[in-house]
Amino acid sequence: MDDEQKTVVVATFDRRHEAETAQGFLTDAGIESAISADDAGGADLGLSFTRTAKLLVLDGDEERAREVLEDAGVI
């Protein structure tokens, strides 16, 4: 992702794997994304029970990303 552009949260998930699945739909649609999850990079899965995983995209891709995720039924 381009560090100079603003990122926005397009979806929040209870589990990291759900965010990763949603990210796959965005990748297939050609939309760059990132996951923000405080789970020590997956090493401490216990943290995922108390903290959510956020799916981020560049602000210019927000509308299209939401459409892709809605069409996929993940949000």
PQR file with spaces between the fields and no chain letter, atoms N, CA, C, O and H, PARSE charges and radii, in Angstrom:
ATOM       1  N    MET     1       0.841   -1.178    0.000 -0.4000 1.5000
ATOM       2  CA   MET     1       0.000    0.000    0.000 -0.0000 2.0000
ATOM       3  C    MET     1       0.885    1.240    0.000  0.5500 1.7000
ATOM       4  O    MET     1       1.973    1.242    0.576 -0.5500 1.4000
ATOM       5  N    ASP     2       0.418    2.257   -0.633 -0.4000 1.5000
ATOM       6  CA   ASP     2       1.121    3.531   -0.707 -0.0000 2.0000
ATOM       7  C    ASP     2       1.010    4.245    0.639  0.5500 1.7000
ATOM       8  O    ASP     2      -0.093    4.558    1.086 -0.5500 1.4000
ATOM       9  H    ASP     2      -0.466    2.255   -1.100  0.4000 1.0000
ATOM      10  N    ASP     3       2.155    4.505    1.291 -0.4000 1.5000
ATOM      11  CA   ASP     3       2.159    5.115    2.619 -0.0000 2.0000
ATOM      12  C    ASP     3       1.663    6.554    2.622  0.5500 1.7000
ATOM      13  O    ASP     3       1.281    7.063    3.675 -0.5500 1.4000
ATOM      14  H    ASP     3       3.052    4.251    0.928  0.4000 1.0000
ATOM      15  N    GLU     4       1.657    7.221    1.477 -0.4000 1.5000
ATOM      16  CA   GLU     4       1.275    8.623    1.422 -0.0000 2.0000
ATOM      17  C    GLU     4      -0.241    8.812    1.324  0.5500 1.7000
ATOM      18  O    GLU     4      -0.737    9.904    1.598 -0.5500 1.4000
ATOM      19  H    GLU     4       1.967    6.807    0.621  0.4000 1.0000
ATOM      20  N    GLN     5      -0.962    7.802    0.949 -0.4000 1.5000
ATOM      21  CA   GLN     5      -2.405    7.911    0.835 -0.0000 2.0000
ATOM      22  C    GLN     5      -3.063    7.469    2.136  0.5500 1.7000
ATOM      23  O    GLN     5      -2.524    6.641    2.871 -0.5500 1.4000
ATOM      24  H    GLN     5      -0.558    6.915    0.726  0.4000 1.0000
ATOM      25  N    LYS     6      -4.211    8.022    2.402 -0.4000 1.5000
ATOM      26  CA   LYS     6      -4.964    7.695    3.601 -0.0000 2.0000
ATOM      27  C    LYS     6      -5.622    6.327    3.454  0.5500 1.7000
ATOM      28  O    LYS     6      -6.117    5.977    2.383 -0.5500 1.4000
ATOM      29  H    LYS     6      -4.649    8.695    1.805  0.4000 1.0000
ATOM      30  N    THR     7      -5.621    5.562    4.537 -0.4000 1.5000
ATOM      31  CA   THR     7      -6.323    4.287    4.531 -0.0000 2.0000
ATOM      32  C    THR     7      -7.592    4.414    5.370  0.5500 1.7000
ATOM      33  O    THR     7      -7.671    5.223    6.295 -0.5500 1.4000
ATOM      34  H    THR     7      -5.218    5.847    5.407  0.4000 1.0000
ATOM      35  N    VAL     8      -8.566    3.603    5.026 -0.4000 1.5000
ATOM      36  CA   VAL     8      -9.834    3.587    5.750 -0.0000 2.0000
ATOM      37  C    VAL     8     -10.198    2.138    6.067  0.5500 1.7000
ATOM      38  O    VAL     8      -9.799    1.216    5.355 -0.5500 1.4000
ATOM      39  H    VAL     8      -8.502    2.946    4.275  0.4000 1.0000
ATOM      40  N    VAL     9     -10.948    1.954    7.129 -0.4000 1.5000
ATOM      41  CA   VAL     9     -11.437    0.631    7.507 -0.0000 2.0000
ATOM      42  C    VAL     9     -12.715    0.363    6.721  0.5500 1.7000
ATOM      43  O    VAL     9     -13.686    1.113    6.827 -0.5500 1.4000
ATOM      44  H    VAL     9     -11.272    2.703    7.707  0.4000 1.0000
ATOM      45  N    VAL    10     -12.712   -0.711    5.930 -0.4000 1.5000
ATOM      46  CA   VAL    10     -13.917   -1.055    5.171 -0.0000 2.0000
ATOM      47  C    VAL    10     -14.729   -2.144    5.851  0.5500 1.7000
ATOM      48  O    VAL    10     -15.911   -2.318    5.555 -0.5500 1.4000
ATOM      49  H    VAL    10     -11.924   -1.321    5.843  0.4000 1.0000
ATOM      50  N    ALA    11     -14.105   -2.872    6.757 -0.4000 1.5000
ATOM      51  CA   ALA    11     -14.826   -3.914    7.485 -0.0000 2.0000
ATOM      52  C    ALA    11     -14.049   -4.303    8.733  0.5500 1.7000
ATOM      53  O    ALA    11     -12.824   -4.197    8.788 -0.5500 1.4000
ATOM      54  H    ALA    11     -13.145   -2.730    6.998  0.4000 1.0000
ATOM      55  N    THR    12     -14.788   -4.752    9.722 -0.4000 1.5000
ATOM      56  CA   THR    12     -14.195   -5.240   10.967 -0.0000 2.0000
ATOM      57  C    THR    12     -14.728   -6.644   11.220  0.5500 1.7000
ATOM      58  O    THR    12     -15.918   -6.911   11.056 -0.5500 1.4000
ATOM      59  H    THR    12     -15.783   -4.839    9.677  0.4000 1.0000
ATOM      60  N    PHE    13     -13.829   -7.530   11.620 -0.4000 1.5000
ATOM      61  CA   PHE    13     -14.187   -8.934   11.813 -0.0000 2.0000
ATOM      62  C    PHE    13     -13.774   -9.399   13.199  0.5500 1.7000
ATOM      63  O    PHE    13     -12.807   -8.896   13.771 -0.5500 1.4000
ATOM      64  H    PHE    13     -12.863   -7.313   11.753  0.4000 1.0000
ATOM      65  N    ASP    14     -14.509  -10.355   13.731 -0.4000 1.5000
ATOM      66  CA   ASP    14     -14.182  -10.902   15.037 -0.0000 2.0000
ATOM      67  C    ASP    14     -12.951  -11.797   14.989  0.5500 1.7000
ATOM      68  O    ASP    14     -12.250  -11.939   15.991 -0.5500 1.4000
ATOM      69  H    ASP    14     -15.295  -10.764   13.266  0.4000 1.0000
ATOM      70  N    ARG    15     -12.684  -12.395   13.851 -0.4000 1.5000
ATOM      71  CA   ARG    15     -11.560  -13.329   13.714 -0.0000 2.0000
ATOM      72  C    ARG    15     -10.677  -12.927   12.539  0.5500 1.7000
ATOM      73  O    ARG    15     -11.165  -12.465   11.508 -0.5500 1.4000
ATOM      74  H    ARG    15     -13.253  -12.280   13.037  0.4000 1.0000
ATOM      75  N    ARG    16      -9.381  -13.110   12.709 -0.4000 1.5000
ATOM      76  CA   ARG    16      -8.417  -12.755   11.661 -0.0000 2.0000
ATOM      77  C    ARG    16      -8.696  -13.543   10.375  0.5500 1.7000
ATOM      78  O    ARG    16      -8.614  -12.983    9.282 -0.5500 1.4000
ATOM      79  H    ARG    16      -8.984  -13.486   13.546  0.4000 1.0000
ATOM      80  N    HIS    17      -9.022  -14.825   10.494 -0.4000 1.5000
ATOM      81  CA   HIS    17      -9.232  -15.626    9.283 -0.0000 2.0000
ATOM      82  C    HIS    17     -10.409  -15.101    8.459  0.5500 1.7000
ATOM      83  O    HIS    17     -10.418  -15.237    7.236 -0.5500 1.4000
ATOM      84  H    HIS    17      -9.089  -15.279   11.382  0.4000 1.0000
ATOM      85  N    GLU    18     -11.401  -14.501    9.124 -0.4000 1.5000
ATOM      86  CA   GLU    18     -12.515  -13.898    8.392 -0.0000 2.0000
ATOM      87  C    GLU    18     -12.029  -12.689    7.593  0.5500 1.7000
ATOM      88  O    GLU    18     -12.442  -12.482    6.452 -0.5500 1.4000
ATOM      89  H    GLU    18     -11.394  -14.391   10.118  0.4000 1.0000
ATOM      90  N    ALA    19     -11.158  -11.903    8.198 -0.4000 1.5000
ATOM      91  CA   ALA    19     -10.586  -10.746    7.505 -0.0000 2.0000
ATOM      92  C    ALA    19      -9.727  -11.201    6.326  0.5500 1.7000
ATOM      93  O    ALA    19      -9.729  -10.569    5.270 -0.5500 1.4000
ATOM      94  H    ALA    19     -10.823  -12.071    9.125  0.4000 1.0000
ATOM      95  N    GLU    20      -8.996  -12.297    6.513 -0.4000 1.5000
ATOM      96  CA   GLU    20      -8.155  -12.816    5.432 -0.0000 2.0000
ATOM      97  C    GLU    20      -9.002  -13.322    4.265  0.5500 1.7000
ATOM      98  O    GLU    20      -8.627  -13.153    3.105 -0.5500 1.4000
ATOM      99  H    GLU    20      -8.995  -12.810    7.372  0.4000 1.0000
ATOM     100  N    THR    21     -10.132  -13.936    4.568 -0.4000 1.5000
ATOM     101  CA   THR    21     -11.038  -14.384    3.508 -0.0000 2.0000
ATOM     102  C    THR    21     -11.574  -13.186    2.727  0.5500 1.7000
ATOM     103  O    THR    21     -11.594  -13.195    1.497 -0.5500 1.4000
ATOM     104  H    THR    21     -10.437  -14.073    5.511  0.4000 1.0000
ATOM     105  N    ALA    22     -12.005  -12.161    3.451 -0.4000 1.5000
ATOM     106  CA   ALA    22     -12.508  -10.948    2.802 -0.0000 2.0000
ATOM     107  C    ALA    22     -11.410  -10.289    1.975  0.5500 1.7000
ATOM     108  O    ALA    22     -11.665   -9.787    0.880 -0.5500 1.4000
ATOM     109  H    ALA    22     -11.989  -12.154    4.451  0.4000 1.0000
ATOM     110  N    GLN    23     -10.199  -10.292    2.499 -0.4000 1.5000
ATOM     111  CA   GLN    23      -9.074   -9.706    1.774 -0.0000 2.0000
ATOM     112  C    GLN    23      -8.858  -10.433    0.447  0.5500 1.7000
ATOM     113  O    GLN    23      -8.480   -9.813   -0.547 -0.5500 1.4000
ATOM     114  H    GLN    23      -9.991  -10.700    3.388  0.4000 1.0000
ATOM     115  N    GLY    24      -9.093  -11.727    0.430 -0.4000 1.5000
ATOM     116  CA   GLY    24      -8.957  -12.497   -0.811 -0.0000 2.0000
ATOM     117  C    GLY    24      -9.911  -12.018   -1.890  0.5500 1.7000
ATOM     118  O    GLY    24      -9.541  -11.958   -3.063 -0.5500 1.4000
ATOM     119  H    GLY    24      -9.399  -12.231    1.238  0.4000 1.0000
ATOM     120  N    PHE    25     -11.139  -11.678   -1.507 -0.4000 1.5000
ATOM     121  CA   PHE    25     -12.088  -11.146   -2.485 -0.0000 2.0000
ATOM     122  C    PHE    25     -11.593   -9.813   -3.053  0.5500 1.7000
ATOM     123  O    PHE    25     -11.729   -9.549   -4.248 -0.5500 1.4000
ATOM     124  H    PHE    25     -11.439  -11.727   -0.554  0.4000 1.0000
ATOM     125  N    LEU    26     -11.018   -8.980   -2.183 -0.4000 1.5000
ATOM     126  CA   LEU    26     -10.488   -7.692   -2.656 -0.0000 2.0000
ATOM     127  C    LEU    26      -9.299   -7.902   -3.577  0.5500 1.7000
ATOM     128  O    LEU    26      -9.180   -7.235   -4.604 -0.5500 1.4000
ATOM     129  H    LEU    26     -10.907   -9.195   -1.213  0.4000 1.0000
ATOM     130  N    THR    27      -8.425   -8.819   -3.218 -0.4000 1.5000
ATOM     131  CA   THR    27      -7.262   -9.116   -4.059 -0.0000 2.0000
ATOM     132  C    THR    27      -7.710   -9.589   -5.436  0.5500 1.7000
ATOM     133  O    THR    27      -7.165   -9.162   -6.454 -0.5500 1.4000
ATOM     134  H    THR    27      -8.522   -9.361   -2.383  0.4000 1.0000
ATOM     135  N    ASP    28      -8.707  -10.477   -5.462 -0.4000 1.5000
ATOM     136  CA   ASP    28      -9.232  -10.973   -6.744 -0.0000 2.0000
ATOM     137  C    ASP    28      -9.814   -9.848   -7.589  0.5500 1.7000
ATOM     138  O    ASP    28      -9.809   -9.922   -8.818 -0.5500 1.4000
ATOM     139  H    ASP    28      -9.149  -10.824   -4.635  0.4000 1.0000
ATOM     140  N    ALA    29     -10.319   -8.799   -6.926 -0.4000 1.5000
ATOM     141  CA   ALA    29     -10.896   -7.652   -7.633 -0.0000 2.0000
ATOM     142  C    ALA    29      -9.839   -6.605   -7.974  0.5500 1.7000
ATOM     143  O    ALA    29     -10.156   -5.565   -8.552 -0.5500 1.4000
ATOM     144  H    ALA    29     -10.324   -8.739   -5.928  0.4000 1.0000
ATOM     145  N    GLY    30      -8.582   -6.879   -7.618 -0.4000 1.5000
ATOM     146  CA   GLY    30      -7.504   -5.950   -7.936 -0.0000 2.0000
ATOM     147  C    GLY    30      -7.394   -4.772   -6.975  0.5500 1.7000
ATOM     148  O    GLY    30      -6.820   -3.738   -7.317 -0.5500 1.4000
ATOM     149  H    GLY    30      -8.325   -7.723   -7.149  0.4000 1.0000
ATOM     150  N    ILE    31      -7.942   -4.928   -5.775 -0.4000 1.5000
ATOM     151  CA   ILE    31      -7.912   -3.857   -4.775 -0.0000 2.0000
ATOM     152  C    ILE    31      -6.884   -4.214   -3.710  0.5500 1.7000
ATOM     153  O    ILE    31      -6.972   -5.267   -3.079 -0.5500 1.4000
ATOM     154  H    ILE    31      -8.408   -5.768   -5.497  0.4000 1.0000
ATOM     155  N    GLU    32      -5.912   -3.331   -3.514 -0.4000 1.5000
ATOM     156  CA   GLU    32      -4.915   -3.535   -2.470 -0.0000 2.0000
ATOM     157  C    GLU    32      -5.563   -3.341   -1.112  0.5500 1.7000
ATOM     158  O    GLU    32      -6.410   -2.465   -0.934 -0.5500 1.4000
ATOM     159  H    GLU    32      -5.841   -2.475   -4.026  0.4000 1.0000
ATOM     160  N    SER    33      -5.156   -4.167   -0.153 -0.4000 1.5000
ATOM     161  CA   SER    33      -5.702   -4.045    1.193 -0.0000 2.0000
ATOM     162  C    SER    33      -4.677   -4.526    2.202  0.5500 1.7000
ATOM     163  O    SER    33      -3.660   -5.126    1.852 -0.5500 1.4000
ATOM     164  H    SER    33      -4.468   -4.878   -0.298  0.4000 1.0000
ATOM     165  N    ALA    34      -4.970   -4.246    3.462 -0.4000 1.5000
ATOM     166  CA   ALA    34      -4.127   -4.697    4.566 -0.0000 2.0000
ATOM     167  C    ALA    34      -5.028   -5.048    5.735  0.5500 1.7000
ATOM     168  O    ALA    34      -6.143   -4.543    5.861 -0.5500 1.4000
ATOM     169  H    ALA    34      -5.796   -3.759    3.746  0.4000 1.0000
ATOM     170  N    ILE    35      -4.519   -5.922    6.581 -0.4000 1.5000
ATOM     171  CA   ILE    35      -5.252   -6.310    7.785 -0.0000 2.0000
ATOM     172  C    ILE    35      -4.522   -5.751    8.990  0.5500 1.7000
ATOM     173  O    ILE    35      -3.303   -5.873    9.113 -0.5500 1.4000
ATOM     174  H    ILE    35      -3.613   -6.333    6.478  0.4000 1.0000
ATOM     175  N    SER    36      -5.283   -5.142    9.870 -0.4000 1.5000
ATOM     176  CA   SER    36      -4.748   -4.661   11.141 -0.0000 2.0000
ATOM     177  C    SER    36      -5.370   -5.503   12.238  0.5500 1.7000
ATOM     178  O    SER    36      -6.568   -5.413   12.504 -0.5500 1.4000
ATOM     179  H    SER    36      -6.273   -5.043    9.770  0.4000 1.0000
ATOM     180  N    ALA    37      -4.533   -6.335   12.881 -0.4000 1.5000
ATOM     181  CA   ALA    37      -5.025   -7.209   13.945 -0.0000 2.0000
ATOM     182  C    ALA    37      -3.952   -7.298   15.024  0.5500 1.7000
ATOM     183  O    ALA    37      -2.790   -7.579   14.731 -0.5500 1.4000
ATOM     184  H    ALA    37      -3.559   -6.408   12.665  0.4000 1.0000
ATOM     185  N    ASP    38      -4.338   -7.063   16.243 -0.4000 1.5000
ATOM     186  CA   ASP    38      -3.391   -7.112   17.354 -0.0000 2.0000
ATOM     187  C    ASP    38      -3.365   -8.519   17.931  0.5500 1.7000
ATOM     188  O    ASP    38      -3.882   -8.775   19.019 -0.5500 1.4000
ATOM     189  H    ASP    38      -5.282   -6.835   16.481  0.4000 1.0000
ATOM     190  N    ASP    39      -2.745   -9.434   17.169 -0.4000 1.5000
ATOM     191  CA   ASP    39      -2.643  -10.818   17.618 -0.0000 2.0000
ATOM     192  C    ASP    39      -1.204  -11.320   17.512  0.5500 1.7000
ATOM     193  O    ASP    39      -0.958  -12.513   17.340 -0.5500 1.4000
ATOM     194  H    ASP    39      -2.325   -9.226   16.286  0.4000 1.0000
ATOM     195  N    ALA    40      -0.277  -10.401   17.616 -0.4000 1.5000
ATOM     196  CA   ALA    40       1.153  -10.728   17.546 -0.0000 2.0000
ATOM     197  C    ALA    40       1.480  -11.479   16.252  0.5500 1.7000
ATOM     198  O    ALA    40       2.229  -12.456   16.250 -0.5500 1.4000
ATOM     199  H    ALA    40      -0.477   -9.431   17.756  0.4000 1.0000
ATOM     200  N    GLY    41       0.901  -10.994   15.163 -0.4000 1.5000
ATOM     201  CA   GLY    41       1.157  -11.608   13.866 -0.0000 2.0000
ATOM     202  C    GLY    41       0.638  -13.027   13.749  0.5500 1.7000
ATOM     203  O    GLY    41       1.160  -13.830   12.975 -0.5500 1.4000
ATOM     204  H    GLY    41       0.292  -10.201   15.165  0.4000 1.0000
ATOM     205  N    GLY    42      -0.392  -13.330   14.520 -0.4000 1.5000
ATOM     206  CA   GLY    42      -0.958  -14.671   14.500 -0.0000 2.0000
ATOM     207  C    GLY    42      -0.317  -15.603   15.522  0.5500 1.7000
ATOM     208  O    GLY    42      -0.785  -16.726   15.714 -0.5500 1.4000
ATOM     209  H    GLY    42      -0.816  -12.678   15.148  0.4000 1.0000
ATOM     210  N    ALA    43       0.753  -15.148   16.180 -0.4000 1.5000
ATOM     211  CA   ALA    43       1.448  -15.994   17.151 -0.0000 2.0000
ATOM     212  C    ALA    43       0.667  -16.152   18.453  0.5500 1.7000
ATOM     213  O    ALA    43       0.793  -17.173   19.130 -0.5500 1.4000
ATOM     214  H    ALA    43       1.133  -14.236   16.024  0.4000 1.0000
ATOM     215  N    ASP    44      -0.134  -15.154   18.806 -0.4000 1.5000
ATOM     216  CA   ASP    44      -0.914  -15.225   20.044 -0.0000 2.0000
ATOM     217  C    ASP    44      -2.396  -15.185   19.692  0.5500 1.7000
ATOM     218  O    ASP    44      -3.037  -14.137   19.766 -0.5500 1.4000
ATOM     219  H    ASP    44      -0.236  -14.325   18.256  0.4000 1.0000
ATOM     220  N    LEU    45      -2.919  -16.322   19.315 -0.4000 1.5000
ATOM     221  CA   LEU    45      -4.306  -16.395   18.872 -0.0000 2.0000
ATOM     222  C    LEU    45      -5.295  -16.034   19.965  0.5500 1.7000
ATOM     223  O    LEU    45      -6.428  -15.663   19.661 -0.5500 1.4000
ATOM     224  H    LEU    45      -2.398  -17.174   19.254  0.4000 1.0000
ATOM     225  N    GLY    46      -4.905  -16.132   21.219 -0.4000 1.5000
ATOM     226  CA   GLY    46      -5.780  -15.757   22.310 -0.0000 2.0000
ATOM     227  C    GLY    46      -6.180  -14.300   22.264  0.5500 1.7000
ATOM     228  O    GLY    46      -7.262  -13.938   22.727 -0.5500 1.4000
ATOM     229  H    GLY    46      -3.985  -16.434   21.466  0.4000 1.0000
ATOM     230  N    LEU    47      -5.326  -13.463   21.713 -0.4000 1.5000
ATOM     231  CA   LEU    47      -5.655  -12.042   21.592 -0.0000 2.0000
ATOM     232  C    LEU    47      -6.812  -11.811   20.642  0.5500 1.7000
ATOM     233  O    LEU    47      -7.532  -10.821   20.776 -0.5500 1.4000
ATOM     234  H    LEU    47      -4.447  -13.757   21.337  0.4000 1.0000
ATOM     235  N    SER    48      -7.003  -12.700   19.690 -0.4000 1.5000
ATOM     236  CA   SER    48      -8.068  -12.508   18.709 -0.0000 2.0000
ATOM     237  C    SER    48      -9.454  -12.639   19.334  0.5500 1.7000
ATOM     238  O    SER    48     -10.445  -12.226   18.732 -0.5500 1.4000
ATOM     239  H    SER    48      -6.418  -13.504   19.581  0.4000 1.0000
ATOM     240  N    PHE    49      -9.531  -13.199   20.515 -0.4000 1.5000
ATOM     241  CA   PHE    49     -10.833  -13.324   21.174 -0.0000 2.0000
ATOM     242  C    PHE    49     -11.284  -12.006   21.797  0.5500 1.7000
ATOM     243  O    PHE    49     -12.470  -11.824   22.075 -0.5500 1.4000
ATOM     244  H    PHE    49      -8.726  -13.535   21.004  0.4000 1.0000
ATOM     245  N    THR    50     -10.357  -11.097   22.015 -0.4000 1.5000
ATOM     246  CA   THR    50     -10.703   -9.823   22.644 -0.0000 2.0000
ATOM     247  C    THR    50     -10.514   -8.623   21.726  0.5500 1.7000
ATOM     248  O    THR    50     -10.954   -7.520   22.049 -0.5500 1.4000
ATOM     249  H    THR    50      -9.394  -11.245   21.789  0.4000 1.0000
ATOM     250  N    ARG    51      -9.875   -8.826   20.608 -0.4000 1.5000
ATOM     251  CA   ARG    51      -9.618   -7.712   19.690 -0.0000 2.0000
ATOM     252  C    ARG    51     -10.044   -8.097   18.282  0.5500 1.7000
ATOM     253  O    ARG    51      -9.917   -9.249   17.867 -0.5500 1.4000
ATOM     254  H    ARG    51      -9.517   -9.722   20.346  0.4000 1.0000
ATOM     255  N    THR    52     -10.544   -7.118   17.569 -0.4000 1.5000
ATOM     256  CA   THR    52     -11.039   -7.385   16.220 -0.0000 2.0000
ATOM     257  C    THR    52      -9.932   -7.225   15.181  0.5500 1.7000
ATOM     258  O    THR    52      -8.876   -6.654   15.455 -0.5500 1.4000
ATOM     259  H    THR    52     -10.647   -6.182   17.907  0.4000 1.0000
ATOM     260  N    ALA    53     -10.196   -7.741   13.991 -0.4000 1.5000
ATOM     261  CA   ALA    53      -9.308   -7.580   12.844 -0.0000 2.0000
ATOM     262  C    ALA    53      -9.971   -6.584   11.895  0.5500 1.7000
ATOM     263  O    ALA    53     -11.139   -6.738   11.536 -0.5500 1.4000
ATOM     264  H    ALA    53     -11.053   -8.205   13.769  0.4000 1.0000
ATOM     265  N    LYS    54      -9.228   -5.578   11.498 -0.4000 1.5000
ATOM     266  CA   LYS    54      -9.757   -4.541   10.609 -0.0000 2.0000
ATOM     267  C    LYS    54      -9.167   -4.719    9.219  0.5500 1.7000
ATOM     268  O    LYS    54      -7.974   -4.979    9.057 -0.5500 1.4000
ATOM     269  H    LYS    54      -8.280   -5.452   11.790  0.4000 1.0000
ATOM     270  N    LEU    55     -10.027   -4.574    8.223 -0.4000 1.5000
ATOM     271  CA   LEU    55      -9.601   -4.657    6.825 -0.0000 2.0000
ATOM     272  C    LEU    55      -9.519   -3.238    6.288  0.5500 1.7000
ATOM     273  O    LEU    55     -10.508   -2.505    6.289 -0.5500 1.4000
ATOM     274  H    LEU    55     -10.996   -4.362    8.355  0.4000 1.0000
ATOM     275  N    LEU    56      -8.335   -2.857    5.829 -0.4000 1.5000
ATOM     276  CA   LEU    56      -8.059   -1.493    5.382 -0.0000 2.0000
ATOM     277  C    LEU    56      -7.824   -1.434    3.886  0.5500 1.7000
ATOM     278  O    LEU    56      -7.236   -2.345    3.302 -0.5500 1.4000
ATOM     279  H    LEU    56      -7.531   -3.452    5.828  0.4000 1.0000
ATOM     280  N    VAL    57      -8.287   -0.357    3.267 -0.4000 1.5000
ATOM     281  CA   VAL    57      -8.004   -0.070    1.861 -0.0000 2.0000
ATOM     282  C    VAL    57      -7.659    1.410    1.731  0.5500 1.7000
ATOM     283  O    VAL    57      -7.892    2.196    2.649 -0.5500 1.4000
ATOM     284  H    VAL    57      -8.765    0.383    3.741  0.4000 1.0000
ATOM     285  N    LEU    58      -7.109    1.773    0.598 -0.4000 1.5000
ATOM     286  CA   LEU    58      -6.865    3.188    0.323 -0.0000 2.0000
ATOM     287  C    LEU    58      -8.203    3.895    0.175  0.5500 1.7000
ATOM     288  O    LEU    58      -9.160    3.317   -0.341 -0.5500 1.4000
ATOM     289  H    LEU    58      -6.919    1.135   -0.148  0.4000 1.0000
ATOM     290  N    ASP    59      -8.272    5.134    0.624 -0.4000 1.5000
ATOM     291  CA   ASP    59      -9.563    5.836    0.620 -0.0000 2.0000
ATOM     292  C    ASP    59     -10.191    5.921   -0.766  0.5500 1.7000
ATOM     293  O    ASP    59     -11.416    5.934   -0.881 -0.5500 1.4000
ATOM     294  H    ASP    59      -7.495    5.602    1.043  0.4000 1.0000
ATOM     295  N    GLY    60      -9.392    5.978   -1.803 -0.4000 1.5000
ATOM     296  CA   GLY    60      -9.924    6.027   -3.160 -0.0000 2.0000
ATOM     297  C    GLY    60     -10.573    4.725   -3.607  0.5500 1.7000
ATOM     298  O    GLY    60     -11.321    4.707   -4.585 -0.5500 1.4000
ATOM     299  H    GLY    60      -8.397    5.967   -1.709  0.4000 1.0000
ATOM     300  N    ASP    61     -10.290    3.631   -2.895 -0.4000 1.5000
ATOM     301  CA   ASP    61     -10.849    2.321   -3.235 -0.0000 2.0000
ATOM     302  C    ASP    61     -12.005    1.923   -2.321  0.5500 1.7000
ATOM     303  O    ASP    61     -12.574    0.843   -2.482 -0.5500 1.4000
ATOM     304  H    ASP    61      -9.682    3.646   -2.101  0.4000 1.0000
ATOM     305  N    GLU    62     -12.357    2.776   -1.369 -0.4000 1.5000
ATOM     306  CA   GLU    62     -13.339    2.409   -0.348 -0.0000 2.0000
ATOM     307  C    GLU    62     -14.688    1.984   -0.935  0.5500 1.7000
ATOM     308  O    GLU    62     -15.203    0.921   -0.587 -0.5500 1.4000
ATOM     309  H    GLU    62     -11.895    3.654   -1.238  0.4000 1.0000
ATOM     310  N    GLU    63     -15.249    2.781   -1.799 -0.4000 1.5000
ATOM     311  CA   GLU    63     -16.581    2.479   -2.334 -0.0000 2.0000
ATOM     312  C    GLU    63     -16.589    1.158   -3.092  0.5500 1.7000
ATOM     313  O    GLU    63     -17.467    0.319   -2.889 -0.5500 1.4000
ATOM     314  H    GLU    63     -14.831    3.644   -2.082  0.4000 1.0000
ATOM     315  N    ARG    64     -15.609    0.985   -3.960 -0.4000 1.5000
ATOM     316  CA   ARG    64     -15.535   -0.257   -4.750 -0.0000 2.0000
ATOM     317  C    ARG    64     -15.283   -1.461   -3.842  0.5500 1.7000
ATOM     318  O    ARG    64     -15.851   -2.532   -4.057 -0.5500 1.4000
ATOM     319  H    ARG    64     -14.896    1.667   -4.125  0.4000 1.0000
ATOM     320  N    ALA    65     -14.435   -1.286   -2.829 -0.4000 1.5000
ATOM     321  CA   ALA    65     -14.138   -2.385   -1.904 -0.0000 2.0000
ATOM     322  C    ALA    65     -15.402   -2.802   -1.160  0.5500 1.7000
ATOM     323  O    ALA    65     -15.662   -3.996   -1.004 -0.5500 1.4000
ATOM     324  H    ALA    65     -13.974   -0.416   -2.654  0.4000 1.0000
ATOM     325  N    ARG    66     -16.181   -1.845   -0.705 -0.4000 1.5000
ATOM     326  CA   ARG    66     -17.429   -2.173   -0.001 -0.0000 2.0000
ATOM     327  C    ARG    66     -18.390   -2.936   -0.929  0.5500 1.7000
ATOM     328  O    ARG    66     -19.063   -3.875   -0.505 -0.5500 1.4000
ATOM     329  H    ARG    66     -15.971   -0.875   -0.831  0.4000 1.0000
ATOM     330  N    GLU    67     -18.439   -2.518   -2.189 -0.4000 1.5000
ATOM     331  CA   GLU    67     -19.300   -3.206   -3.163 -0.0000 2.0000
ATOM     332  C    GLU    67     -18.856   -4.657   -3.348  0.5500 1.7000
ATOM     333  O    GLU    67     -19.680   -5.571   -3.373 -0.5500 1.4000
ATOM     334  H    GLU    67     -17.892   -1.755   -2.533  0.4000 1.0000
ATOM     335  N    VAL    68     -17.544   -4.852   -3.475 -0.4000 1.5000
ATOM     336  CA   VAL    68     -17.008   -6.211   -3.653 -0.0000 2.0000
ATOM     337  C    VAL    68     -17.341   -7.072   -2.441  0.5500 1.7000
ATOM     338  O    VAL    68     -17.771   -8.216   -2.593 -0.5500 1.4000
ATOM     339  H    VAL    68     -16.875   -4.109   -3.454  0.4000 1.0000
ATOM     340  N    LEU    69     -17.146   -6.537   -1.246 -0.4000 1.5000
ATOM     341  CA   LEU    69     -17.405   -7.296   -0.031 -0.0000 2.0000
ATOM     342  C    LEU    69     -18.890   -7.571    0.163  0.5500 1.7000
ATOM     343  O    LEU    69     -19.267   -8.644    0.636 -0.5500 1.4000
ATOM     344  H    LEU    69     -16.797   -5.609   -1.123  0.4000 1.0000
ATOM     345  N    GLU    70     -19.729   -6.612   -0.197 -0.4000 1.5000
ATOM     346  CA   GLU    70     -21.184   -6.833   -0.108 -0.0000 2.0000
ATOM     347  C    GLU    70     -21.618   -7.905   -1.101  0.5500 1.7000
ATOM     348  O    GLU    70     -22.403   -8.791   -0.762 -0.5500 1.4000
ATOM     349  H    GLU    70     -19.423   -5.741   -0.581  0.4000 1.0000
ATOM     350  N    ASP    71     -21.102   -7.821   -2.337 -0.4000 1.5000
ATOM     351  CA   ASP    71     -21.444   -8.825   -3.348 -0.0000 2.0000
ATOM     352  C    ASP    71     -20.995  -10.228   -2.931  0.5500 1.7000
ATOM     353  O    ASP    71     -21.640  -11.222   -3.267 -0.5500 1.4000
ATOM     354  H    ASP    71     -20.465   -7.101   -2.612  0.4000 1.0000
ATOM     355  N    ALA    72     -19.883  -10.295   -2.197 -0.4000 1.5000
ATOM     356  CA   ALA    72     -19.364  -11.586   -1.739 -0.0000 2.0000
ATOM     357  C    ALA    72     -20.098  -12.074   -0.493  0.5500 1.7000
ATOM     358  O    ALA    72     -19.943  -13.226   -0.086 -0.5500 1.4000
ATOM     359  H    ALA    72     -19.359   -9.489   -1.924  0.4000 1.0000
ATOM     360  N    GLY    73     -20.895  -11.197    0.107 -0.4000 1.5000
ATOM     361  CA   GLY    73     -21.655  -11.580    1.290 -0.0000 2.0000
ATOM     362  C    GLY    73     -20.870  -11.611    2.585  0.5500 1.7000
ATOM     363  O    GLY    73     -21.279  -12.259    3.549 -0.5500 1.4000
ATOM     364  H    GLY    73     -21.021  -10.262   -0.223  0.4000 1.0000
ATOM     365  N    VAL    74     -19.745  -10.915    2.613 -0.4000 1.5000
ATOM     366  CA   VAL    74     -18.943  -10.921    3.834 -0.0000 2.0000
ATOM     367  C    VAL    74     -19.206   -9.708    4.734  0.5500 1.7000
ATOM     368  O    VAL    74     -18.793   -9.687    5.893 -0.5500 1.4000
ATOM     369  H    VAL    74     -19.412  -10.389    1.830  0.4000 1.0000
ATOM     370  N    ILE    75     -19.899   -8.695    4.187 -0.4000 1.5000
ATOM     371  CA   ILE    75     -20.337   -7.589    5.039 -0.0000 2.0000
ATOM     372  C    ILE    75     -21.789   -7.281    4.720  0.5500 1.7000
ATOM     373  O    ILE    75     -22.374   -6.379    5.319 -0.5500 1.4000
ATOM     374  H    ILE    75     -20.234   -8.712    3.245  0.4000 1.0000
